[in-house]
């Protein structure tokens, strides 16, 4: 080998050595200085974690019939979206099932490179269609997740509420969302050269699993019957909406809370969001003449009036400043007893009684009866209504409040006010959990006052404005109410009204309170002709149902009782 060859060999060996040295230095740098970062990156590429809901607690009625349950529902996912051969076709197929915009699904498929949900908790009825999609598109798989199902459709929907992907959207599902959750299960996604797998991990330790069942005070047959009668009344009278409440006087248990219009919680997106509302607690209305029971309670309980004291109602008109208060019907005589003021629903008589009592006394008793603040249920979206303090009253406020104007109340507040009389003067505490502890009822008015009011309310049904509420063979007590919506008219110029009947039975030993409210009926407008007939049918059915004891069984509701 000549000198030129040896020089070339030396250059080649030097180059090889230099490259080897550079590689060695790089390897040392990567392993020592960047080793942790690349190790984490490799592990991150090989592993992912996802979480899946565990079954939510089942809601039962008082006899054990399911109101809301968790059932297996199919969910679609893919480990590697960009390996889908026809992402546009897959996006359109998933869109038809889930209702999601196919372009949004397509965008996800084109941009994500890791585990991706395509659609979750699809209706269990679509299980076959879901598996057809999985079989048609390679790389798309199916997982069963617990979805919410309401076996009775729209029955009690406004009370129970509905679910979204992230939890309860309305009603008890929203109010008790945390307590009803069943916890989470985590899955580890392992990727290797052979396959990608889902490996289940333990339930997250810091999530308390909910009990399997929660039993409500709701009676499914009573609830169903209430909704049937309410829907017919609302539809027949082309009303805006309506509410029915049935409550046990002795326990405060809500046996039914019906709202019309309603919705199907299995597919809530098909209905206006306003139909999801539980108007029994989320909306407030002027109570009209149903408020006269509080005026008379204040008159009797304060000792300012006796039952057969008289009130001059004259020709049925009373001028207060520039305002003329009038009775809906001319008085049958110029002087009424307190009982006759209630039986004939005299606005003038109630206004004169309230004015004689004074601002402070009237306000005190309205607060005692529960107006102006939310009920102990404190339900999702519940409002306090409107009751201004006396310092904000005008000269007209006291007489107007005495017959149910210038305040707003929820239907539940109004039902509880009548429960005071039905219970013998006690403040009934409402409840929805069947086995929740029952607190002692506080006294609101004297027992003697409640007895007198009971007899007066019976006279409303036997010979007054509430005769359509009568039930053959049974003593019924109650009051009609017709509240005009002041300053509001229909598009065709009609005055708008709210029609009520609230009462209890059997009057000699009250067991149930029932409220019927119809908002903006057309044609008939008075509570005696609109709401009283529905009250009669509902009360008759409910009394027959409650003649039997509650269904067997008990449940552990300690975690929810703490919230009540």
C-alpha positions in Angstrom: 0.0 0.0 0.0 1.5 3.3 -1.0 1.4 6.5 1.0 -1.8 7.8 -0.6 -3.7 4.6 0.3 -2.5 4.7 3.9 -3.6 8.3 4.2 -7.1 7.5 2.9 -7.3 4.6 5.4 -6.4 6.9 8.3 -9.0 9.4 7.2 -11.7 6.7 6.9 -10.9 5.3 10.3 -10.8 8.7 11.9 -14.2 9.5 10.3 -15.7 6.2 11.7 -14.3 7.0 15.1 -15.7 10.5 15.0 -19.1 9.3 14.1 -19.0 6.6 16.7 -17.9 9.2 19.3 -20.8 11.5 18.3 -23.3 8.7 18.5 -21.9 7.6 21.9 -22.1 11.2 23.2 -25.7 11.5 21.9 -26.7 8.2 23.5 -25.2 9.2 26.8 -27.0 12.6 26.6 -30.3 10.9 25.7 -30.1 8.2 28.4 -28.7 10.3 31.2 -30.0 13.8 30.6 -33.2 13.1 28.6 -33.9 9.6 29.7 -36.7 10.4 32.0 -38.5 12.6 29.5 -38.4 10.0 26.7 -39.3 7.3 29.0 -42.4 9.2 30.1 -43.2 9.9 26.5 -42.9 6.3 25.5 -45.1 5.3 28.4 -47.6 8.0 27.5 -47.8 6.7 24.0 -48.3 3.1 25.2 -50.8 4.0 28.0 -53.9 6.1 28.4 -56.5 6.3 31.1 -60.3 6.7 30.6 -63.1 6.7 33.2 -66.6 5.2 32.9 -69.6 5.8 35.1 -70.8 3.1 37.4 -74.6 2.5 37.7 -76.5 5.3 39.2 -78.9 4.7 42.1 -82.4 3.5 41.2 -85.3 5.8 42.1 -88.4 3.9 43.4 -91.9 5.0 44.3 -93.2 4.3 47.8 -94.3 0.8 46.8 -91.1 -0.2 45.1 -92.0 0.6 41.5 -89.1 1.9 39.5 -89.2 5.6 38.5 -85.6 5.9 37.2 -83.0 3.1 36.7 -79.6 2.4 35.1 -79.4 0.0 32.2 -76.6 -1.0 29.9 -76.3 1.2 26.9 -73.9 0.9 24.0 -71.1 3.4 23.4 -68.8 3.6 20.3 -65.1 4.3 20.5 -61.9 3.8 18.5 -58.3 3.4 19.7 -56.8 5.2 16.7 -59.2 7.5 14.8 -56.8 8.2 11.9 -56.7 4.5 10.9 -60.4 4.5 10.1 -60.6 3.9 6.3 -63.7 6.0 5.6 -64.1 8.6 8.4 -66.7 10.6 6.5 -69.0 7.6 6.2 -68.5 6.6 9.8 -69.2 10.2 10.9 -72.5 10.2 9.1 -73.5 6.8 10.5 -72.8 7.8 14.1 -74.6 11.1 13.5 -77.8 9.3 12.5 -77.7 7.4 15.8 -76.5 10.1 18.2 -77.9 13.3 16.7 -74.5 14.9 16.8 -73.4 17.0 13.7 -71.5 14.6 11.4 -69.0 17.3 10.6 -68.0 17.5 14.3 -67.5 13.8 14.4 -65.5 13.8 11.2 -63.3 16.6 12.5 -62.4 14.6 15.6 -61.6 11.5 13.5 -59.2 13.5 11.3 -57.4 15.3 14.1 -57.1 13.0 17.1 -54.6 10.2 17.2 -55.5 8.5 20.5 -58.5 6.9 22.2 -61.7 8.7 21.1 -65.3 8.3 22.1 -67.6 8.6 19.0 -70.9 8.4 20.8 -71.8 7.5 24.4 -74.8 5.9 26.1 -76.8 5.5 23.0 -80.4 4.2 23.5 -80.4 0.5 24.4 -83.0 0.0 21.7 -80.3 0.8 19.1 -77.9 -1.9 20.3 -78.2 -3.8 17.0 -77.6 -0.7 14.9 -74.6 0.2 17.0 -73.0 -3.2 16.5 -73.6 -3.0 12.8 -71.5 0.2 12.7 -68.8 -1.5 14.7 -68.8 -4.5 12.3 -68.8 -2.3 9.2 -65.9 0.0 10.1 -62.7 -1.6 11.2 -61.2 -0.1 14.4 -64.6 0.9 15.8 -65.6 -0.9 19.0 -68.5 -1.1 21.4 -68.5 -0.7 25.2 -71.5 -1.0 27.5 -72.0 1.9 29.8 -74.8 2.4 32.4 -77.3 4.8 30.9 -80.4 6.3 32.6 -83.8 4.9 31.7 -87.2 6.1 32.8 -89.6 3.2 32.5 -92.8 5.3 32.9 -91.9 7.8 30.2 -93.2 11.3 31.0 -94.9 10.3 34.4 -93.3 12.4 37.2 -90.7 13.7 34.6 -90.8 17.3 35.9 -90.1 16.0 39.5 -87.5 13.4 38.7 -85.8 15.3 36.0 -83.5 14.1 33.2 -79.8 13.3 32.6 -77.1 14.6 30.4 -73.6 13.1 29.8 -72.1 15.1 32.7 -74.9 14.5 35.2 -78.4 15.5 36.1 -79.9 18.4 34.1 -83.1 19.0 36.0 -85.3 17.9 38.8 -84.1 15.4 41.5 -81.5 14.1 39.1 -79.9 17.5 39.2 -80.6 18.3 42.9 -79.3 14.9 44.2 -76.7 14.4 41.4 -73.8 13.8 43.7 -75.7 11.4 46.0 -77.2 9.4 43.2 -73.8 8.9 41.4 -72.5 5.3 41.5 -68.8 6.4 41.3 -66.3 5.9 38.4 -64.3 3.0 37.1 -61.0 3.7 35.5 -59.6 1.8 32.5 -55.9 1.6 31.5 -55.3 1.5 27.7 -52.2 -0.6 27.0 -50.6 -0.4 23.6 -47.9 -2.8 22.4 -46.7 -4.4 19.2 -49.5 -7.0 19.3 -52.7 -5.2 20.3 -54.4 -2.3 22.1 -56.3 -3.4 25.2 -58.6 -1.9 27.9 -57.6 -3.1 31.4 -60.1 -2.3 34.2 -58.7 -0.7 37.3 -60.2 -0.4 40.8 -63.1 2.0 41.5 -61.7 5.4 42.5 -61.4 5.3 46.2 -62.4 8.8 47.0 -65.9 8.4 45.4 -68.5 7.0 47.8 -70.6 4.5 45.9 -74.3 5.4 46.2 -76.8 2.9 47.6 -78.5 0.8 45.0 -82.0 2.2 45.6 -83.7 5.4 46.8 -87.3 5.2 47.7 -89.5 8.3 47.3 -92.9 9.2 48.8 -94.4 9.4 45.3 -97.2 6.9 44.6 -97.0 5.9 40.9 -100.7 5.2 40.4 -101.7 8.5 42.1 -99.1 10.4 40.1 -100.3 8.8 36.9 -103.9 9.6 37.6 -103.1 13.2 38.5 -101.3 13.6 35.2 -104.1 12.1 33.2 -106.7 14.4 34.8 -104.5 17.5 34.6 -103.6 17.0 31.0 -107.2 16.6 30.0 -108.2 19.7 31.9 -105.4 21.8 30.4 -106.1 20.5 26.9 -109.9 20.9 27.1 -109.6 24.4 28.3 -106.6 25.3 26.1 -104.7 26.5 29.1 -101.1 27.5 29.2 -100.1 25.1 32.0 -101.2 23.5 35.2 -100.0 21.9 38.4 -101.4 19.2 40.8 -100.0 18.4 44.2 -101.1 15.6 46.5 -99.6 15.5 50.0 -100.1 13.4 53.1 -101.1 15.6 56.0 -99.7 13.4 58.7 -96.2 12.8 57.2 -95.7 15.6 54.8 -95.0 13.0 52.1 -95.6 14.2 48.5 -97.6 11.5 46.8 -97.9 13.3 43.5 -96.4 16.4 41.9 -97.8 16.7 38.4 -97.1 19.4 35.8 -98.5 20.0 32.3 -97.1 20.4 29.8 -94.5 17.8 30.5 -91.8 15.8 28.5 -90.2 12.4 28.1 -86.9 12.3 30.0 -85.7 9.4 27.9 -85.4 12.0 25.0 -85.5 15.4 26.6 -83.9 17.2 23.6 -87.1 16.8 21.6 -89.0 19.2 24.0 -88.6 22.9 24.8 -86.5 23.4 27.9 -89.4 25.3 29.5 -91.3 22.0 29.6 -88.6 20.5 31.8 -89.4 22.9 34.7 -91.2 21.7 37.8 -93.7 24.6 37.9 -94.9 23.4 41.3 -91.7 25.0 42.8 -90.0 27.0 40.0 -92.9 29.3 39.1 -94.9 31.6 41.3 -98.4 33.0 40.8 -100.9 35.3 42.5 -103.0 33.0 44.7 -106.2 34.9 44.4 -109.0 34.0 46.8 -107.2 31.0 48.1 -105.3 33.5 50.2 -108.4 34.4 52.2 -107.8 31.4 54.4 -104.7 33.2 55.8 -106.6 36.4 56.3 -109.3 34.6 58.3 -106.7 32.6 60.2 -105.1 35.9 61.2 -108.4 37.4 62.2 -109.4 34.4 64.4 -106.1 33.4 65.8 -105.2 37.0 66.8 -108.5 37.2 68.8 -109.6 40.3 66.8 -112.6 38.4 65.3 -114.9 35.6 66.3 -116.4 33.2 63.7 -119.8 34.8 63.6 -118.7 38.4 63.7 -120.1 40.3 60.8 -118.6 42.4 58.0 -120.5 45.0 56.0 -119.9 44.2 52.3 -122.7 46.6 51.1 -123.2 46.2 47.4 -119.9 44.4 46.9 -117.7 47.4 46.2 -115.0 49.1 48.3 -113.2 52.3 47.3 -109.6 52.6 48.5 -108.0 55.8 47.1 -108.5 55.7 43.4 -109.0 52.0 43.3 -112.4 50.2 43.5 -112.3 46.7 45.0 -115.3 44.6 44.0 -116.7 41.1 44.4 -117.0 38.8 41.4 -120.7 38.3 42.2 -123.1 40.7 43.9 -123.5 39.9 47.6 -126.6 37.8 48.6 -127.0 40.2 51.5 -125.2 43.4 52.7 -123.7 41.9 55.8 -121.7 38.6 55.9 -120.3 36.6 58.8 -116.7 35.5 58.5 -117.9 32.1 57.4 -120.0 33.7 54.6 -117.1 35.9 53.5 -115.2 32.7 52.8 -118.1 30.7 51.4 -119.1 33.5 49.0 -115.4 34.5 48.4 -116.1 38.1 49.1 -113.1 40.3 48.2 -114.7 43.3 49.9 -115.2 41.3 53.1 -111.6 40.0 53.1 -110.2 43.4 52.4 -112.1 45.0 55.3 -111.0 42.2 57.7 -107.3 42.7 56.6 -107.6 46.5 57.0 -109.0 46.0 60.5 -106.0 43.7 61.4 -103.3 46.0 60.2 -100.1 45.6 58.3 -97.9 43.9 60.9 -100.5 41.3 61.9 -101.3 40.3 58.3 -97.6 40.2 57.4 -96.8 38.1 60.5 -99.4 35.4 59.6 -98.5 35.3 56.0 -94.9 34.6 57.0 -96.1 32.0 59.5 -98.0 30.2 56.8 -94.8 30.0 54.7 -95.1 32.7 52.1 -92.1 34.7 51.0 -89.4 32.0 51.5 -88.6 28.6 50.0 -90.1 25.4 51.5 -88.0 23.0 53.5 -87.6 20.8 50.3 -85.5 23.6 48.8 -85.8 21.8 45.4 -83.7 22.5 42.3 -84.8 25.9 40.9 -87.3 26.5 43.7 -88.3 30.1 44.2 -89.5 32.0 47.3 -92.3 33.8 45.5 -92.9 37.4 46.4 -94.0 38.9 49.7 -92.8 42.5 50.3 -92.3 43.7 53.8 -94.9 46.3 55.1 -92.4 49.2 54.7 -92.7 48.7 51.0 -96.5 48.6 50.9 -98.8 51.2 49.5 -102.2 52.2 50.8 -103.7 49.7 48.6 -101.4 46.8 49.5 -103.1 45.6 52.7 -106.6 45.2 51.3 -105.2 43.7 48.1 -103.0 41.2 50.0 -106.1 40.2 52.0 -107.7 38.6 49.0 -104.6 37.4 47.2 -103.2 40.2 45.1 -99.8 41.9 45.3 -98.0 38.7 46.3 -96.8 35.6 44.4 -96.6 32.0 45.7 -95.5 28.7 44.4 -98.2 25.9 44.2 -96.2 24.0 46.8 -96.2 26.9 49.2 -100.0 27.2 48.8 -100.6 23.5 49.4 -98.5 23.7 52.6 -100.6 26.7 53.8 -103.7 24.6 53.6 -101.9 21.7 55.3 -101.6 24.0 58.3 -105.4 24.0 58.7 -105.7 20.3 57.8 -103.2 19.3 60.4 -104.9 21.1 63.2 -102.7 24.2 63.1 -99.3 22.6 62.6 -96.6 23.5 60.1 -96.3 20.3 58.0 -92.8 19.7 56.7 -92.9 18.3 53.2 -90.6 15.4 52.2 -89.8 13.3 49.2 -87.7 10.6 50.8 -89.9 7.9 52.2 -87.6 6.8 55.0 -86.2 10.2 55.9 -86.6 11.2 59.5 -89.7 13.2 60.1 -89.1 16.3 62.2 -91.7 17.4 64.7 -94.3 19.8 63.2 -94.3 23.2 64.9 -97.5 24.9 65.8 -98.5 27.8 63.6 -102.1 28.6 64.8 -104.2 27.4 67.7 -105.9 24.1 67.3 -109.3 25.9 67.9 -108.5 28.3 65.1 -107.8 25.4 62.7 -111.0 23.6 63.7 -113.1 26.7 63.0 -111.4 27.2 59.6 -112.0 23.6 58.8 -115.7 24.0 59.3 -115.7 27.2 57.2 -113.9 25.5 54.4 -116.5 22.7 54.4 -119.2 25.3 54.0 -117.4 26.5 50.8 -117.9 23.0 49.3 -121.4 22.4 50.7 -123.0 25.7 49.8 -120.4 28.1 48.4 -118.2 28.5 45.4 -116.6 25.1 45.6 -119.6 22.8 45.2 -118.0 21.0 42.2 -115.3 19.7 44.6 -117.7 17.6 46.5 -117.3 13.8 46.8 -120.4 11.8 47.5 -120.4 10.3 51.0 -117.4 12.3 52.2 -116.9 15.7 54.0 -114.6 17.9 51.9 -113.0 21.2 52.9 -111.4 23.6 50.5 -111.3 26.9 48.7 -111.7 28.2 45.2 -109.5 30.9 43.8 -109.5 33.0 40.6 -106.6 35.3 40.1 -106.6 37.8 37.2 -103.3 38.5 35.6 -103.3 42.2 35.9 -101.8 44.2 33.0 -101.6 41.1 30.8 -103.9 40.1 28.0 -104.0 37.4 25.4 -103.1 38.2 21.7 -106.8 38.3 21.0 -107.5 40.8 23.8 -108.8 38.4 26.5 -108.2 38.9 30.2 -106.1 36.1 31.6 -106.8 34.2 34.8 -105.4 31.5 37.1 -108.0 29.0 38.5 -107.4 27.2 41.8 -108.9 24.7 44.1 -107.1 23.7 47.2 -108.5 21.5 49.9 -108.3 18.4 52.1 -110.3 15.4 53.0 -111.9 13.7 54.9 -112.6 16.9 56.6 -113.5 15.3 59.9 -110.1 13.5 59.9 -107.9 15.1 57.2 -105.5 12.7 55.5 -104.6 14.4 52.2 -104.2 17.9 50.8 -104.8 18.3 47.1 -104.0 21.5 45.0 -105.2 22.0 41.4 -104.0 25.0 39.5 -104.8 25.8 35.9 -103.0 28.7 34.3 -104.8 30.8 31.7 -107.9 28.6 30.9 -110.0 29.6 28.0 -113.8 29.8 28.2 -114.4 28.8 31.9 -112.1 30.8 34.2 -113.3 30.4 37.8 -111.7 28.0 40.1 -115.1 26.5 41.1 -115.8 25.4 37.5 -112.2 24.8 36.3 -110.2 23.3 39.1 -112.8 22.0 41.6 -114.0 19.1 39.4 -110.5 17.9 38.8 -109.8 18.1 42.6 -112.9 15.9 43.2 -111.7 13.2 40.9 -108.1 13.3 42.1 -109.0 13.3 45.8 -111.4 10.5 45.4 -108.8 8.3 43.7 -106.0 9.2 46.1 -108.0 8.5 49.2 -108.9 5.0 47.9 -105.2 4.4 47.1 -104.0 5.5 50.5 -106.5 3.4 52.3 -103.9 0.7 51.9 -100.5 0.6 53.7 -97.2 1.4 52.0 -95.5 -1.4 50.1 -93.0 -3.6 51.9 -89.3 -3.1 52.2 -86.9 -0.4 53.3 -83.8 1.2 52.0 -80.8 2.9 53.4 -81.2 6.6 52.7 -78.8 7.9 55.3 -76.7 9.7 52.7 -79.7 11.6 51.4 -81.4 12.2 54.7 -78.4 14.3 55.7 -79.3 16.6 52.8 -82.9 17.1 53.8 
